[in-house]
Structure formats: structure tokens, C-alpha cells
Amino acid sequence: MNTHVLIPLVIYLLLVVVISVVAMVQQKRAQGPFLTEYFLGGRTMSGFLLAMTLTTAYISASSFIGGPGAAYQYGLGWVMIAMAQVPTVWLSLGVLGKKFAILARRYQAITLNDILYAHYRSQWVVWIASITLLLAFIGVMTVQFIGGARLLETVVGIPYTHGLLIFGAIIALYTSLGGFRASVLNDVLQGAVMLVGTFLLLFAVIHAAGGTASAVSQLKQINPQLIELSGVGNIVTPSLVISLTVLVCFGVLGLPNTAIRSISYKDSRSVHRGILIGTLLLTVLMLGMHLAGALGRVIVPTLTVPDQVIPTLMMKVLPPFAAGIFLAAPMAAMMSNINAHLLQASATLVKDLYLRLRPARATEDKHLRRLSVCSTFLLGVAVIIAAWHPPQMIIWLNLLAFGALEAVFLWPLVLGLYWRNANACGAISSMLVGAVLYSLLASFSLRLCGLHPIVPALIASFIAFVVANRIGQRVTPDHSHQ
């Protein structure tokens, strides 16, 4: 076991625990309703906190492990298409931000499904959305748990299953006990760690390769396609660019974990500041990590598992203590992503499903506190079990879960916000058509015109929404507490 690498990581994890305890104390002292405090932090986020939590909630194991692994495999062309993710903060806050926050306060919404129900007045919309969210979130979180355990296995020498238990238990505990405040405060620490770690690794990789020009020259010698925009095997085709732009940029508007961040900020100034800081942070992190993965091919040219490129580079180009500091960066990315999904999955169970069946218990804060903490922790345990036997390349599993969420949520959310006459019939049809078509295309690996399943699924779900909307009747949104 590499103790020099382990020491900075242990220090980082202790900081996470301390911050979580502080958040737990703040949460207990808060005066507002428990559910609003536990799942939204009392809607008091500043612009800086909003930027950090939105960016870190979006960035995941795929950004620090899977994405750089693909850049290692396919070259600089993959770095280019990875930058399609840069506008996500601007899109999420610019398109959803203010409108979403206004409606959330009007409807006293705590979850995304609260807003959907208030607009469409349909239990079916809530049930379809809740089941999809829970299944997809378990998939997304499983990817993050796999990434964390693989890092500990590759870099520190901890067996995969032991690393999974350590990593998973810490996240499940601090998220369940500290709630949204612990998640956001830790996101600030995790965002700072990611930024420092990215700079450290990229600088070390370029230095070890003899400079940028030398690295590119050596990539050309290994395989000329590594420096071409089309990538190795001409993988970067127009259909792939369109697919990934829809999947990791435009479609992100339909991701519940980013959308929910838009209802927890303090004021308009926070949104504007959040857009600027978040976009800059995302640009640096995406470019830095993917470029490190692509140029890392020069330093470790014979890896059989591309996902191991970042852990391997850490050990090869960084001194042990610096490697330990960097190890905290991808761990931070995964932890922030997991806690965002874990909290929202728990909110779905407690607020959208349990309280919809047992509305009389909505005022019992003590009962809801126990239920929320237990459901969050048990969900974390369920994901640990799901991650016990990992696949080879986690990027595809992550993209699969992303696409499922977007296919179900994008049009009911966006059209529900901006189309006054949108009704439940249109929303339900869109959700079902999107989910079924995406599942079929993804399950059988079908590519219509070479496009990722998300593109035809979103087109079909949009058409289904518009056509079915003519059949259903518009209802007056519910302005009461849901």
C-alpha cells in the first residue's frame, strides 16, 4: 500500500467529515421546514456556491476517468468534442434558472416532480418521472462508485471491494447526515481540489513529455490519427458530434440533478455570477483533464484498459505526495456527483412517493428527518452493491443513464416552463415514447443514421408531446403547497 499517496487523501476525507459535521449543526439550527432545509439548504445559495455546486454536480467519474480514457484511446479529436460540455452551466442557469426558481417558490416546490405536478396536475407524470429518476440515478451513481474504487485500487493498492466499501460508506454517511448543506459546502472544497489537481497533472504530463510540441510529435509517431480531428478509427464523425452535443450539452437541460440546483439559489445576482464562474471552471476542468488523457498516451503508450490512464499517469509523473493531492481531485468529482444524485433520489422517495401516498405526515418533521436520513443512507448501500462487479469502460454506462434521464425529462420540463398550453397528455406521451424508444435503441445498439439513441428519442418524444397535447386538456396550475 502506498502510504505517501494515502496521507493527503486521508487529510482530504477528514476535511469532508469536518465540513459535514458543521453542515449538520447548521441544518439543525435552521428555522424553516425540515424538507426545504434538508433537500435545498433553505434556498440560500450565493452565486459562488451555485457555480461550484452546479459544476461539481455535473462533473463526474466520466470527466476524470472515462473521458480522459476515451481521449487516450482516440486522441485529440476526442478532446475537441468533449468541449461540447462547456455551455452546460450557461444553458442550465440561462434557460431554466430564473423561471425555475420563480415557479419553485410559487409552488413551494422541493423536487423537480413538485414543479411537474403543479403544472400538469397528473399523478402519472410524477410516477413515471420518479421511477425513471430512481433507476437512472442508481446507474449514474454506480459509475461514480466504480470510478472511486478503481482509483483506490490502482493508485493506493487497496483491493477494489475494500475501496468500494470505504468510498461508499463515507459518502453515504456524510450525505445522509448533512443533507444539502453538507453537499454544497463539500462541493466548494471538492471544486477547489479538482482545479488544483487538474493544473498539477496537466503541467506534469506536458513536462514529462518534453513540452506540448514534443508530445504532439510523439503522438503522431505512435499513430497519426491521434492528432487528427477525426480520431483513431475515424470515430469523430458528424453524427457523433451531433449525438454528443445533444447528449452532454443541450440535453443536460433535462437532467434533474442540474435542474434542481436552479431552485436553491438566493437571488438574480447569484444566477449571473453563477453562470460566469461555473462556465470558466467547467472549461478549465474539461480541457485540462481530457488533454492530460490524450497527451498521456506518449508517457504510457500500452495501456489495455483506457480508464486507467489518469491513475497510471498520477503515479508516473507526480511525486507521491503530489499524487495523493491529485488523487483527491477525481475522488472529489465523484463524491460531489454522487451526493447530488443521492440527495435527489432520496427526495424522490420521501417527497414525491411516500408523502404523495401519506400526505398527513408532511408536518411531522421528526419522522421526516429519520425517514430522509435512512433512505439516503440505504440508497448509498444499494449503489455499493450495484457496483460490486464493474464493466471495463465506465463512460458508456454513464452516457446510457444520462440519455435515459434526458429522454424522459427534457420536453416535459422545458415545454412545461415555456409553453402555456402544455398538458399532462402531452407530457406523459413524451415521457413514454422517449423512454421506450431510447431503451430499445440503446439495448440493441441501433444507430439510426449513425446517431446516438438520444437524438431520435428526443425528436420522437417532442413529436409525441406536440401531437398528444392536442388530445389532452390544459389545467390551471396548482399554486398551493405540494
N, C-alpha and C positions, 0 to 999 in steps of 0.2 A: 504493500500500500504506500502511495506517495504522500508522505506526511507534509512535505513542503507545500504541495499544492492544496492539501486539505485544510491547512491553517486559515488562509484568507477566506475560504468557503465557510468554515465554521463561524468565523467572525461575522460574516455577512448574514448567515442564518440566525445568529444570536441577535443581530440588529433587527431582523424581521420579527423575531419574537418580542423584543422590547417595544417596537412600534405597535405591534398588535395589542399588547397589554395596555399601552397608552390609549389606543383607539377604543378598547373595550371599556375603559374608565370613562372616556368622553361619551360613549354611547349610553352608559347607564345614567350619566348626569343630564342627558338631553331631556327637554321638556315635552317634545312633540310625541305623536302616536308612535308606538314601537315599530310597526311595519315600515313607516316612512323613514324612520331613523335607521333601522337595520338594513334595509334594502336600497335606500337612496341617500343616506347621510344627512337627512333633513333639507335636501336641495340647497346646499350652501357652498358648492364648489366655485373657486375662483377660476380665472382664465388659465393660469399656470397649471393648477391642479387638473382642470378639464383637459388641457393639451396632453399632460403626462399620462393621465388615466386612459384617455381615448387611444393614444398611440400605443401604449404598452398593452392595452386590452386587445388591440388588433395584431400587434407583432406576436409571433408565437414560435414554437419549435421549428416550424417550416422556414421562418425568416433566419434563424440562426443555425439550423441543422439541414433541413430539407432543401431550402432554396440554394444555399451555398453548395450543397451536394449536387444539385442539378447544374449549377454554374461550373462546377468541377468537371462534370460529365460532358456538358455540351459546349462550354466555352463562353466567350464574351458576348455572344448573341443572347444568351440567357440573362446576362446582366442587364442588357437593354430592355428586354420585355419585363423583367422584374420591376423596373422603374415605373411600370403602369400603375403600381400601387400608391405612388406618391400623392395623387389627388384625393385619396380616400378621406382624410381628415376634413379637407375643404368641402368635399361633397356631403359628408355626413352632417357637418355642422351648418353648411350653407343651405342645403336643401331641406334637411329635417329640423335643424337646431331650434330656431325661434318658434316656428309653427308647432313643433312637437312640444316644446316647453309650455307654450300658452295653453294648448289643449290639455296637457297633463295636469296643469294647475286647475284648469276649469273643471275637469272631471275628477280631480283628486286621484289621478292615476299613479300607481306604484309600479306596474308592469306594462309591457308592450300590449299584452292582451286586454288590460283595462281600457286602453285607448281604442283598440279594435272593437271591444264590446260596446263602449259608449257611442261609437259611430254607427256600427252595424246593427246593434241590439239583437245579436244572434248567439245563442249558446253553442251552436255548431261551429261557428267561426272560432270561438275560444277553444273548444275541444280539439279541433283539427290542428290549430296553431300550437296548443300545449303539447300534444303528443309528438308532433314533428320536432318542436324545440327540444324536448327531453331526449329523444332518440339521437338527433344530430349533435346536441351538446355532449352527450356521452361519447360519441365518435371523436369530436374535436378535442375533448379533454383527454381521451385515451392517447391521442397522438402526443400531447404535451407530456404526459406521464412517461411514455416510451422514450421520448427525447431526453428527459431528465435522467432516467435510469441508465440510458446508454452513455450519457456524458460521464456519470459517476463510474460506470464500468470501464470506459475507455481511458479516462484521464487519471482517476484516483485508484482504480484497481478494485473497487467494490463490486462483488457479484451483482448481476442485473437484478435479480429478485430482491436482494438486500437493499440495493439502491432505490428500487421502486417503492419499497416499504418505507424507507427513511424519507424520501422526497414526498411521497404521497401523504404520509401521516402529518408532516409539518404543515403542508398546505391545507389539508382538511381541518386541522386544529385551528390555525390562525384565522382562516376564513370563517369557520363556523362560530368562533367565539367573538371575533372583532367586527364581523359584518362589513358593510360598505365602507365605513371609515377606515378600517384596517386595510381594506383593499386599496383605497385611494392613496393613503399615506405610504403604503408599501410600494405603490406604483411610482411615486416620486423617487424613492430610493432606487427602485429597480430601473427606472428610466435613466437615472444618472449613472448607474453601474453599466448599463448597456452602452451608453455613449462612450464612457471611458474605455470599456473593453473593446469596442469596435475600433477606436483610434489606435489602441495598443496593438491589436492583432494585425490590422492593415499595414501599419508602419513597419512592424516586424517582418511581415511577409514580403513586402517590397524590398526591404533592406536585405533579407536573406537571398532574394532572387537577383540582387545586384542592380536594383533600380527598375523603374517601370518599363523603360525601353528594352532592357535586357530580358525582363520577364516575358514581354510580348514576343520577342525574338525567339526565346526558348519554347514558348507555346507553339509557335509556327513550325519549329523543328519537330516537335512531338507529333503534331497533326495540324496542317494548315487550316483546317476547318474550325479549329479552336479560336481563331481570331477573326473569323468571318461572321457577318451578321446572321447568316443562315444557320450557324452552329453545326456541331458534329452530326452527320447523317441528315443534314438539311432539315433539322427538326423545327427551326423557326420559320414556319410558313405563314402566309397571310391569315389562314384560318386559325392557326394557333394564336397569333397576335390578337385577332378579334375575340377569340374564346377567352383568353386570359384577361383582356381588357374588360370584358363583361364580367368575368368571374371575380377578379380581385380588385376591380375599380368601381364601375357603375353598379354592379350587383351588390356591393357592400352596403348600399342603402337599405337592403333588405335583411341585413344581419342584426338580429335582436340585441346582441351584446354591444354593438356600437350605437345602435339607435337609443338604447336605454340610457347611455351617457348623456344624451341630449336633453333629458328631462331632470337632470340633477344639478345643473349649474345655477349660479346666483342671479346674474343679470346679463343684459345685452353686451356690456363691455367684456364680460367673461367669454362670450362666444367669439367676438372679434379677436381677442387676444389668443384664445384657444386655437383658432384657425391658423394664425401666423406661426405660433410656437410649435404646434403639432405638425404642420407641414414641413417646417425646417428640420425637426427632429426625425421625422419619418424618412426624409430624403437622405440624411446623413447615414442613418442606420441601414437602410436598404442598399444604398450604393456601397457602403463600406463592407458589409458582410458578403454580399454577392461577389464583389470584386476580389475580396480575400479568397473566396472559394475558387474562383476562376484562375487567379494567378497562383494559387496554391498547387495547381497541377504541376508546376515547374519544380516544386520542392518535394512533393510526394506523388510521383507520376504513376504509381502502380497499385493504387487502392482498388480493391474489388467491391467494397461497399461504399458508394459515394457519400452516404450520410456520415461517414466517419472522418471526412476531410477536416472539419473545424476542430474536433477534439485532437486529431493527429497533428495538425499544424500547431495547436497550442503547445503541445509537448516538444515539438521540434524547433520552433523559432522563438519561444519565450523562455526566460529563466523560470525556475519552478515557482517562485513566489508570485511573479507576474502572471504566470499561467493560472495560478489559483485565483488571482483577481479577475482574470478574463473568464474563468470558468463560471464565476458568479453572474456574468452577463447573459449567456444563454439560459442559465438557470432562472435568472430574473425574468427574462422574456416569457418563459414557460409558466412561471409562478403567477405573473400578472395576468396572463391569458386564462389560466385555469381559474383563478379566484373570481374573475369577471363572469365566466361561464357558470361556475359553481353557484354563485350567488343568484344568478338569474334562473338557473334550473330549480333552485330551492324556492325562489319566489313564485315560480310557476306551480310547483307542488302545493305550496301553502296558500298563496293568494288566489291563483287562478282556478285551482281544482278543489282543494279542501274547503276554503271559505265559500266557494260557489255552491258546494253541497251542504255546508254547515254555516250559513250566514250569521246565525245567532251568536257565534263565538268570536265575531270580529272585534268585539270590545274587550276581550279577555287578554290583556297584554301579557300577563304572566304565563298563561297557557301558550300563547303565540310565540313567546320568547323560547320556551322549551322546544316547541314543535319546529321552529325555524332553525335553531342550533342543531337539533338532532337530524333533521332532514338534510341540512348542508353537509354534516359530517358523514352520514350514511351514503349520500351520493358520492362523496370522495372515496369511500371504501369500495363502492360498486365500480368506480372507474379504475381503481387499483387492480381489481380482479379482471376487468376487461383488458388491461394492458399486460397481463401476465405472459402472453405469447405474442411477441411483436412481429410485424412484417419487415421486409428488407428495406424498402424506401417509404418513409412516412409521409412524404409530400403528397402522394396521390390519395391516401386516406383522408388527409386534411382537406384537400380540394374537393373530395367527394362530399364530405359533410358540409363544407361551405356552400356548395352548389345546392344541396337539398334545402338548406335554410332560405337561400335566395329565391329558389323556385316557388316556395310556399309563401314567403312573406313580402316580397318586393312590391308586387302590384296592389295587394290589399292595403299595404301601408302607405305607399306613395299616392295612389289614386284616392285612398280614403282621406288623406290630408288635403289634396288639391282638387278633387272632383266632387262638387257639392252633391251631385245626384247619384254617387256611387252607393250601391245597396248590397245587402247580405248575399243575395242570389249570385251576383257577380263575383263577390269575394270568395264564396265557397267554391264556385265553379273554377275560378282561377287557381285556388289552392290545390284542389283535387287534380285538375289537369296538369299543373306544374309538377306536383309530387309524383303522380303516376308516370308521366312521360319521362321525367328525369330519372326515376328509378329504373324504368325499362331500358332506356338508352345506356345508362351507366352500368347496369347489371350485365348487359350483353355486349358491352364495349362497342356500341354502334356510334359511328360518327357521320352524321348527315352533312354532306359537302365538306367533310373533314373537320367540322366544328365540334367543340366540346359540348356535351349534352345540355349544359346550362343555356346555350344560345337558343336552340329550338324550343327548349322547355319554357323559357321566358317569353318567346314570341307566341307560342301556343297558349300560355296562361293569360297573356294580355288579350288575345283574341277572345278567349273564353270569358274573360271578365266583361269585355265590352258587349258581347252577344248576350250573355246571360243577364247582364244588367238591365236589358230591355224587358226581360220577363218579370223580374222582381220589382217590388215597390220600395220607394225611398221612405225611410222612417226618420222621425225627428230625433237627433242625437240626444242621449240621456245626459243631462247636466248634473245629475245627482251623484252622490258618492257611490263608487262601485266597490 
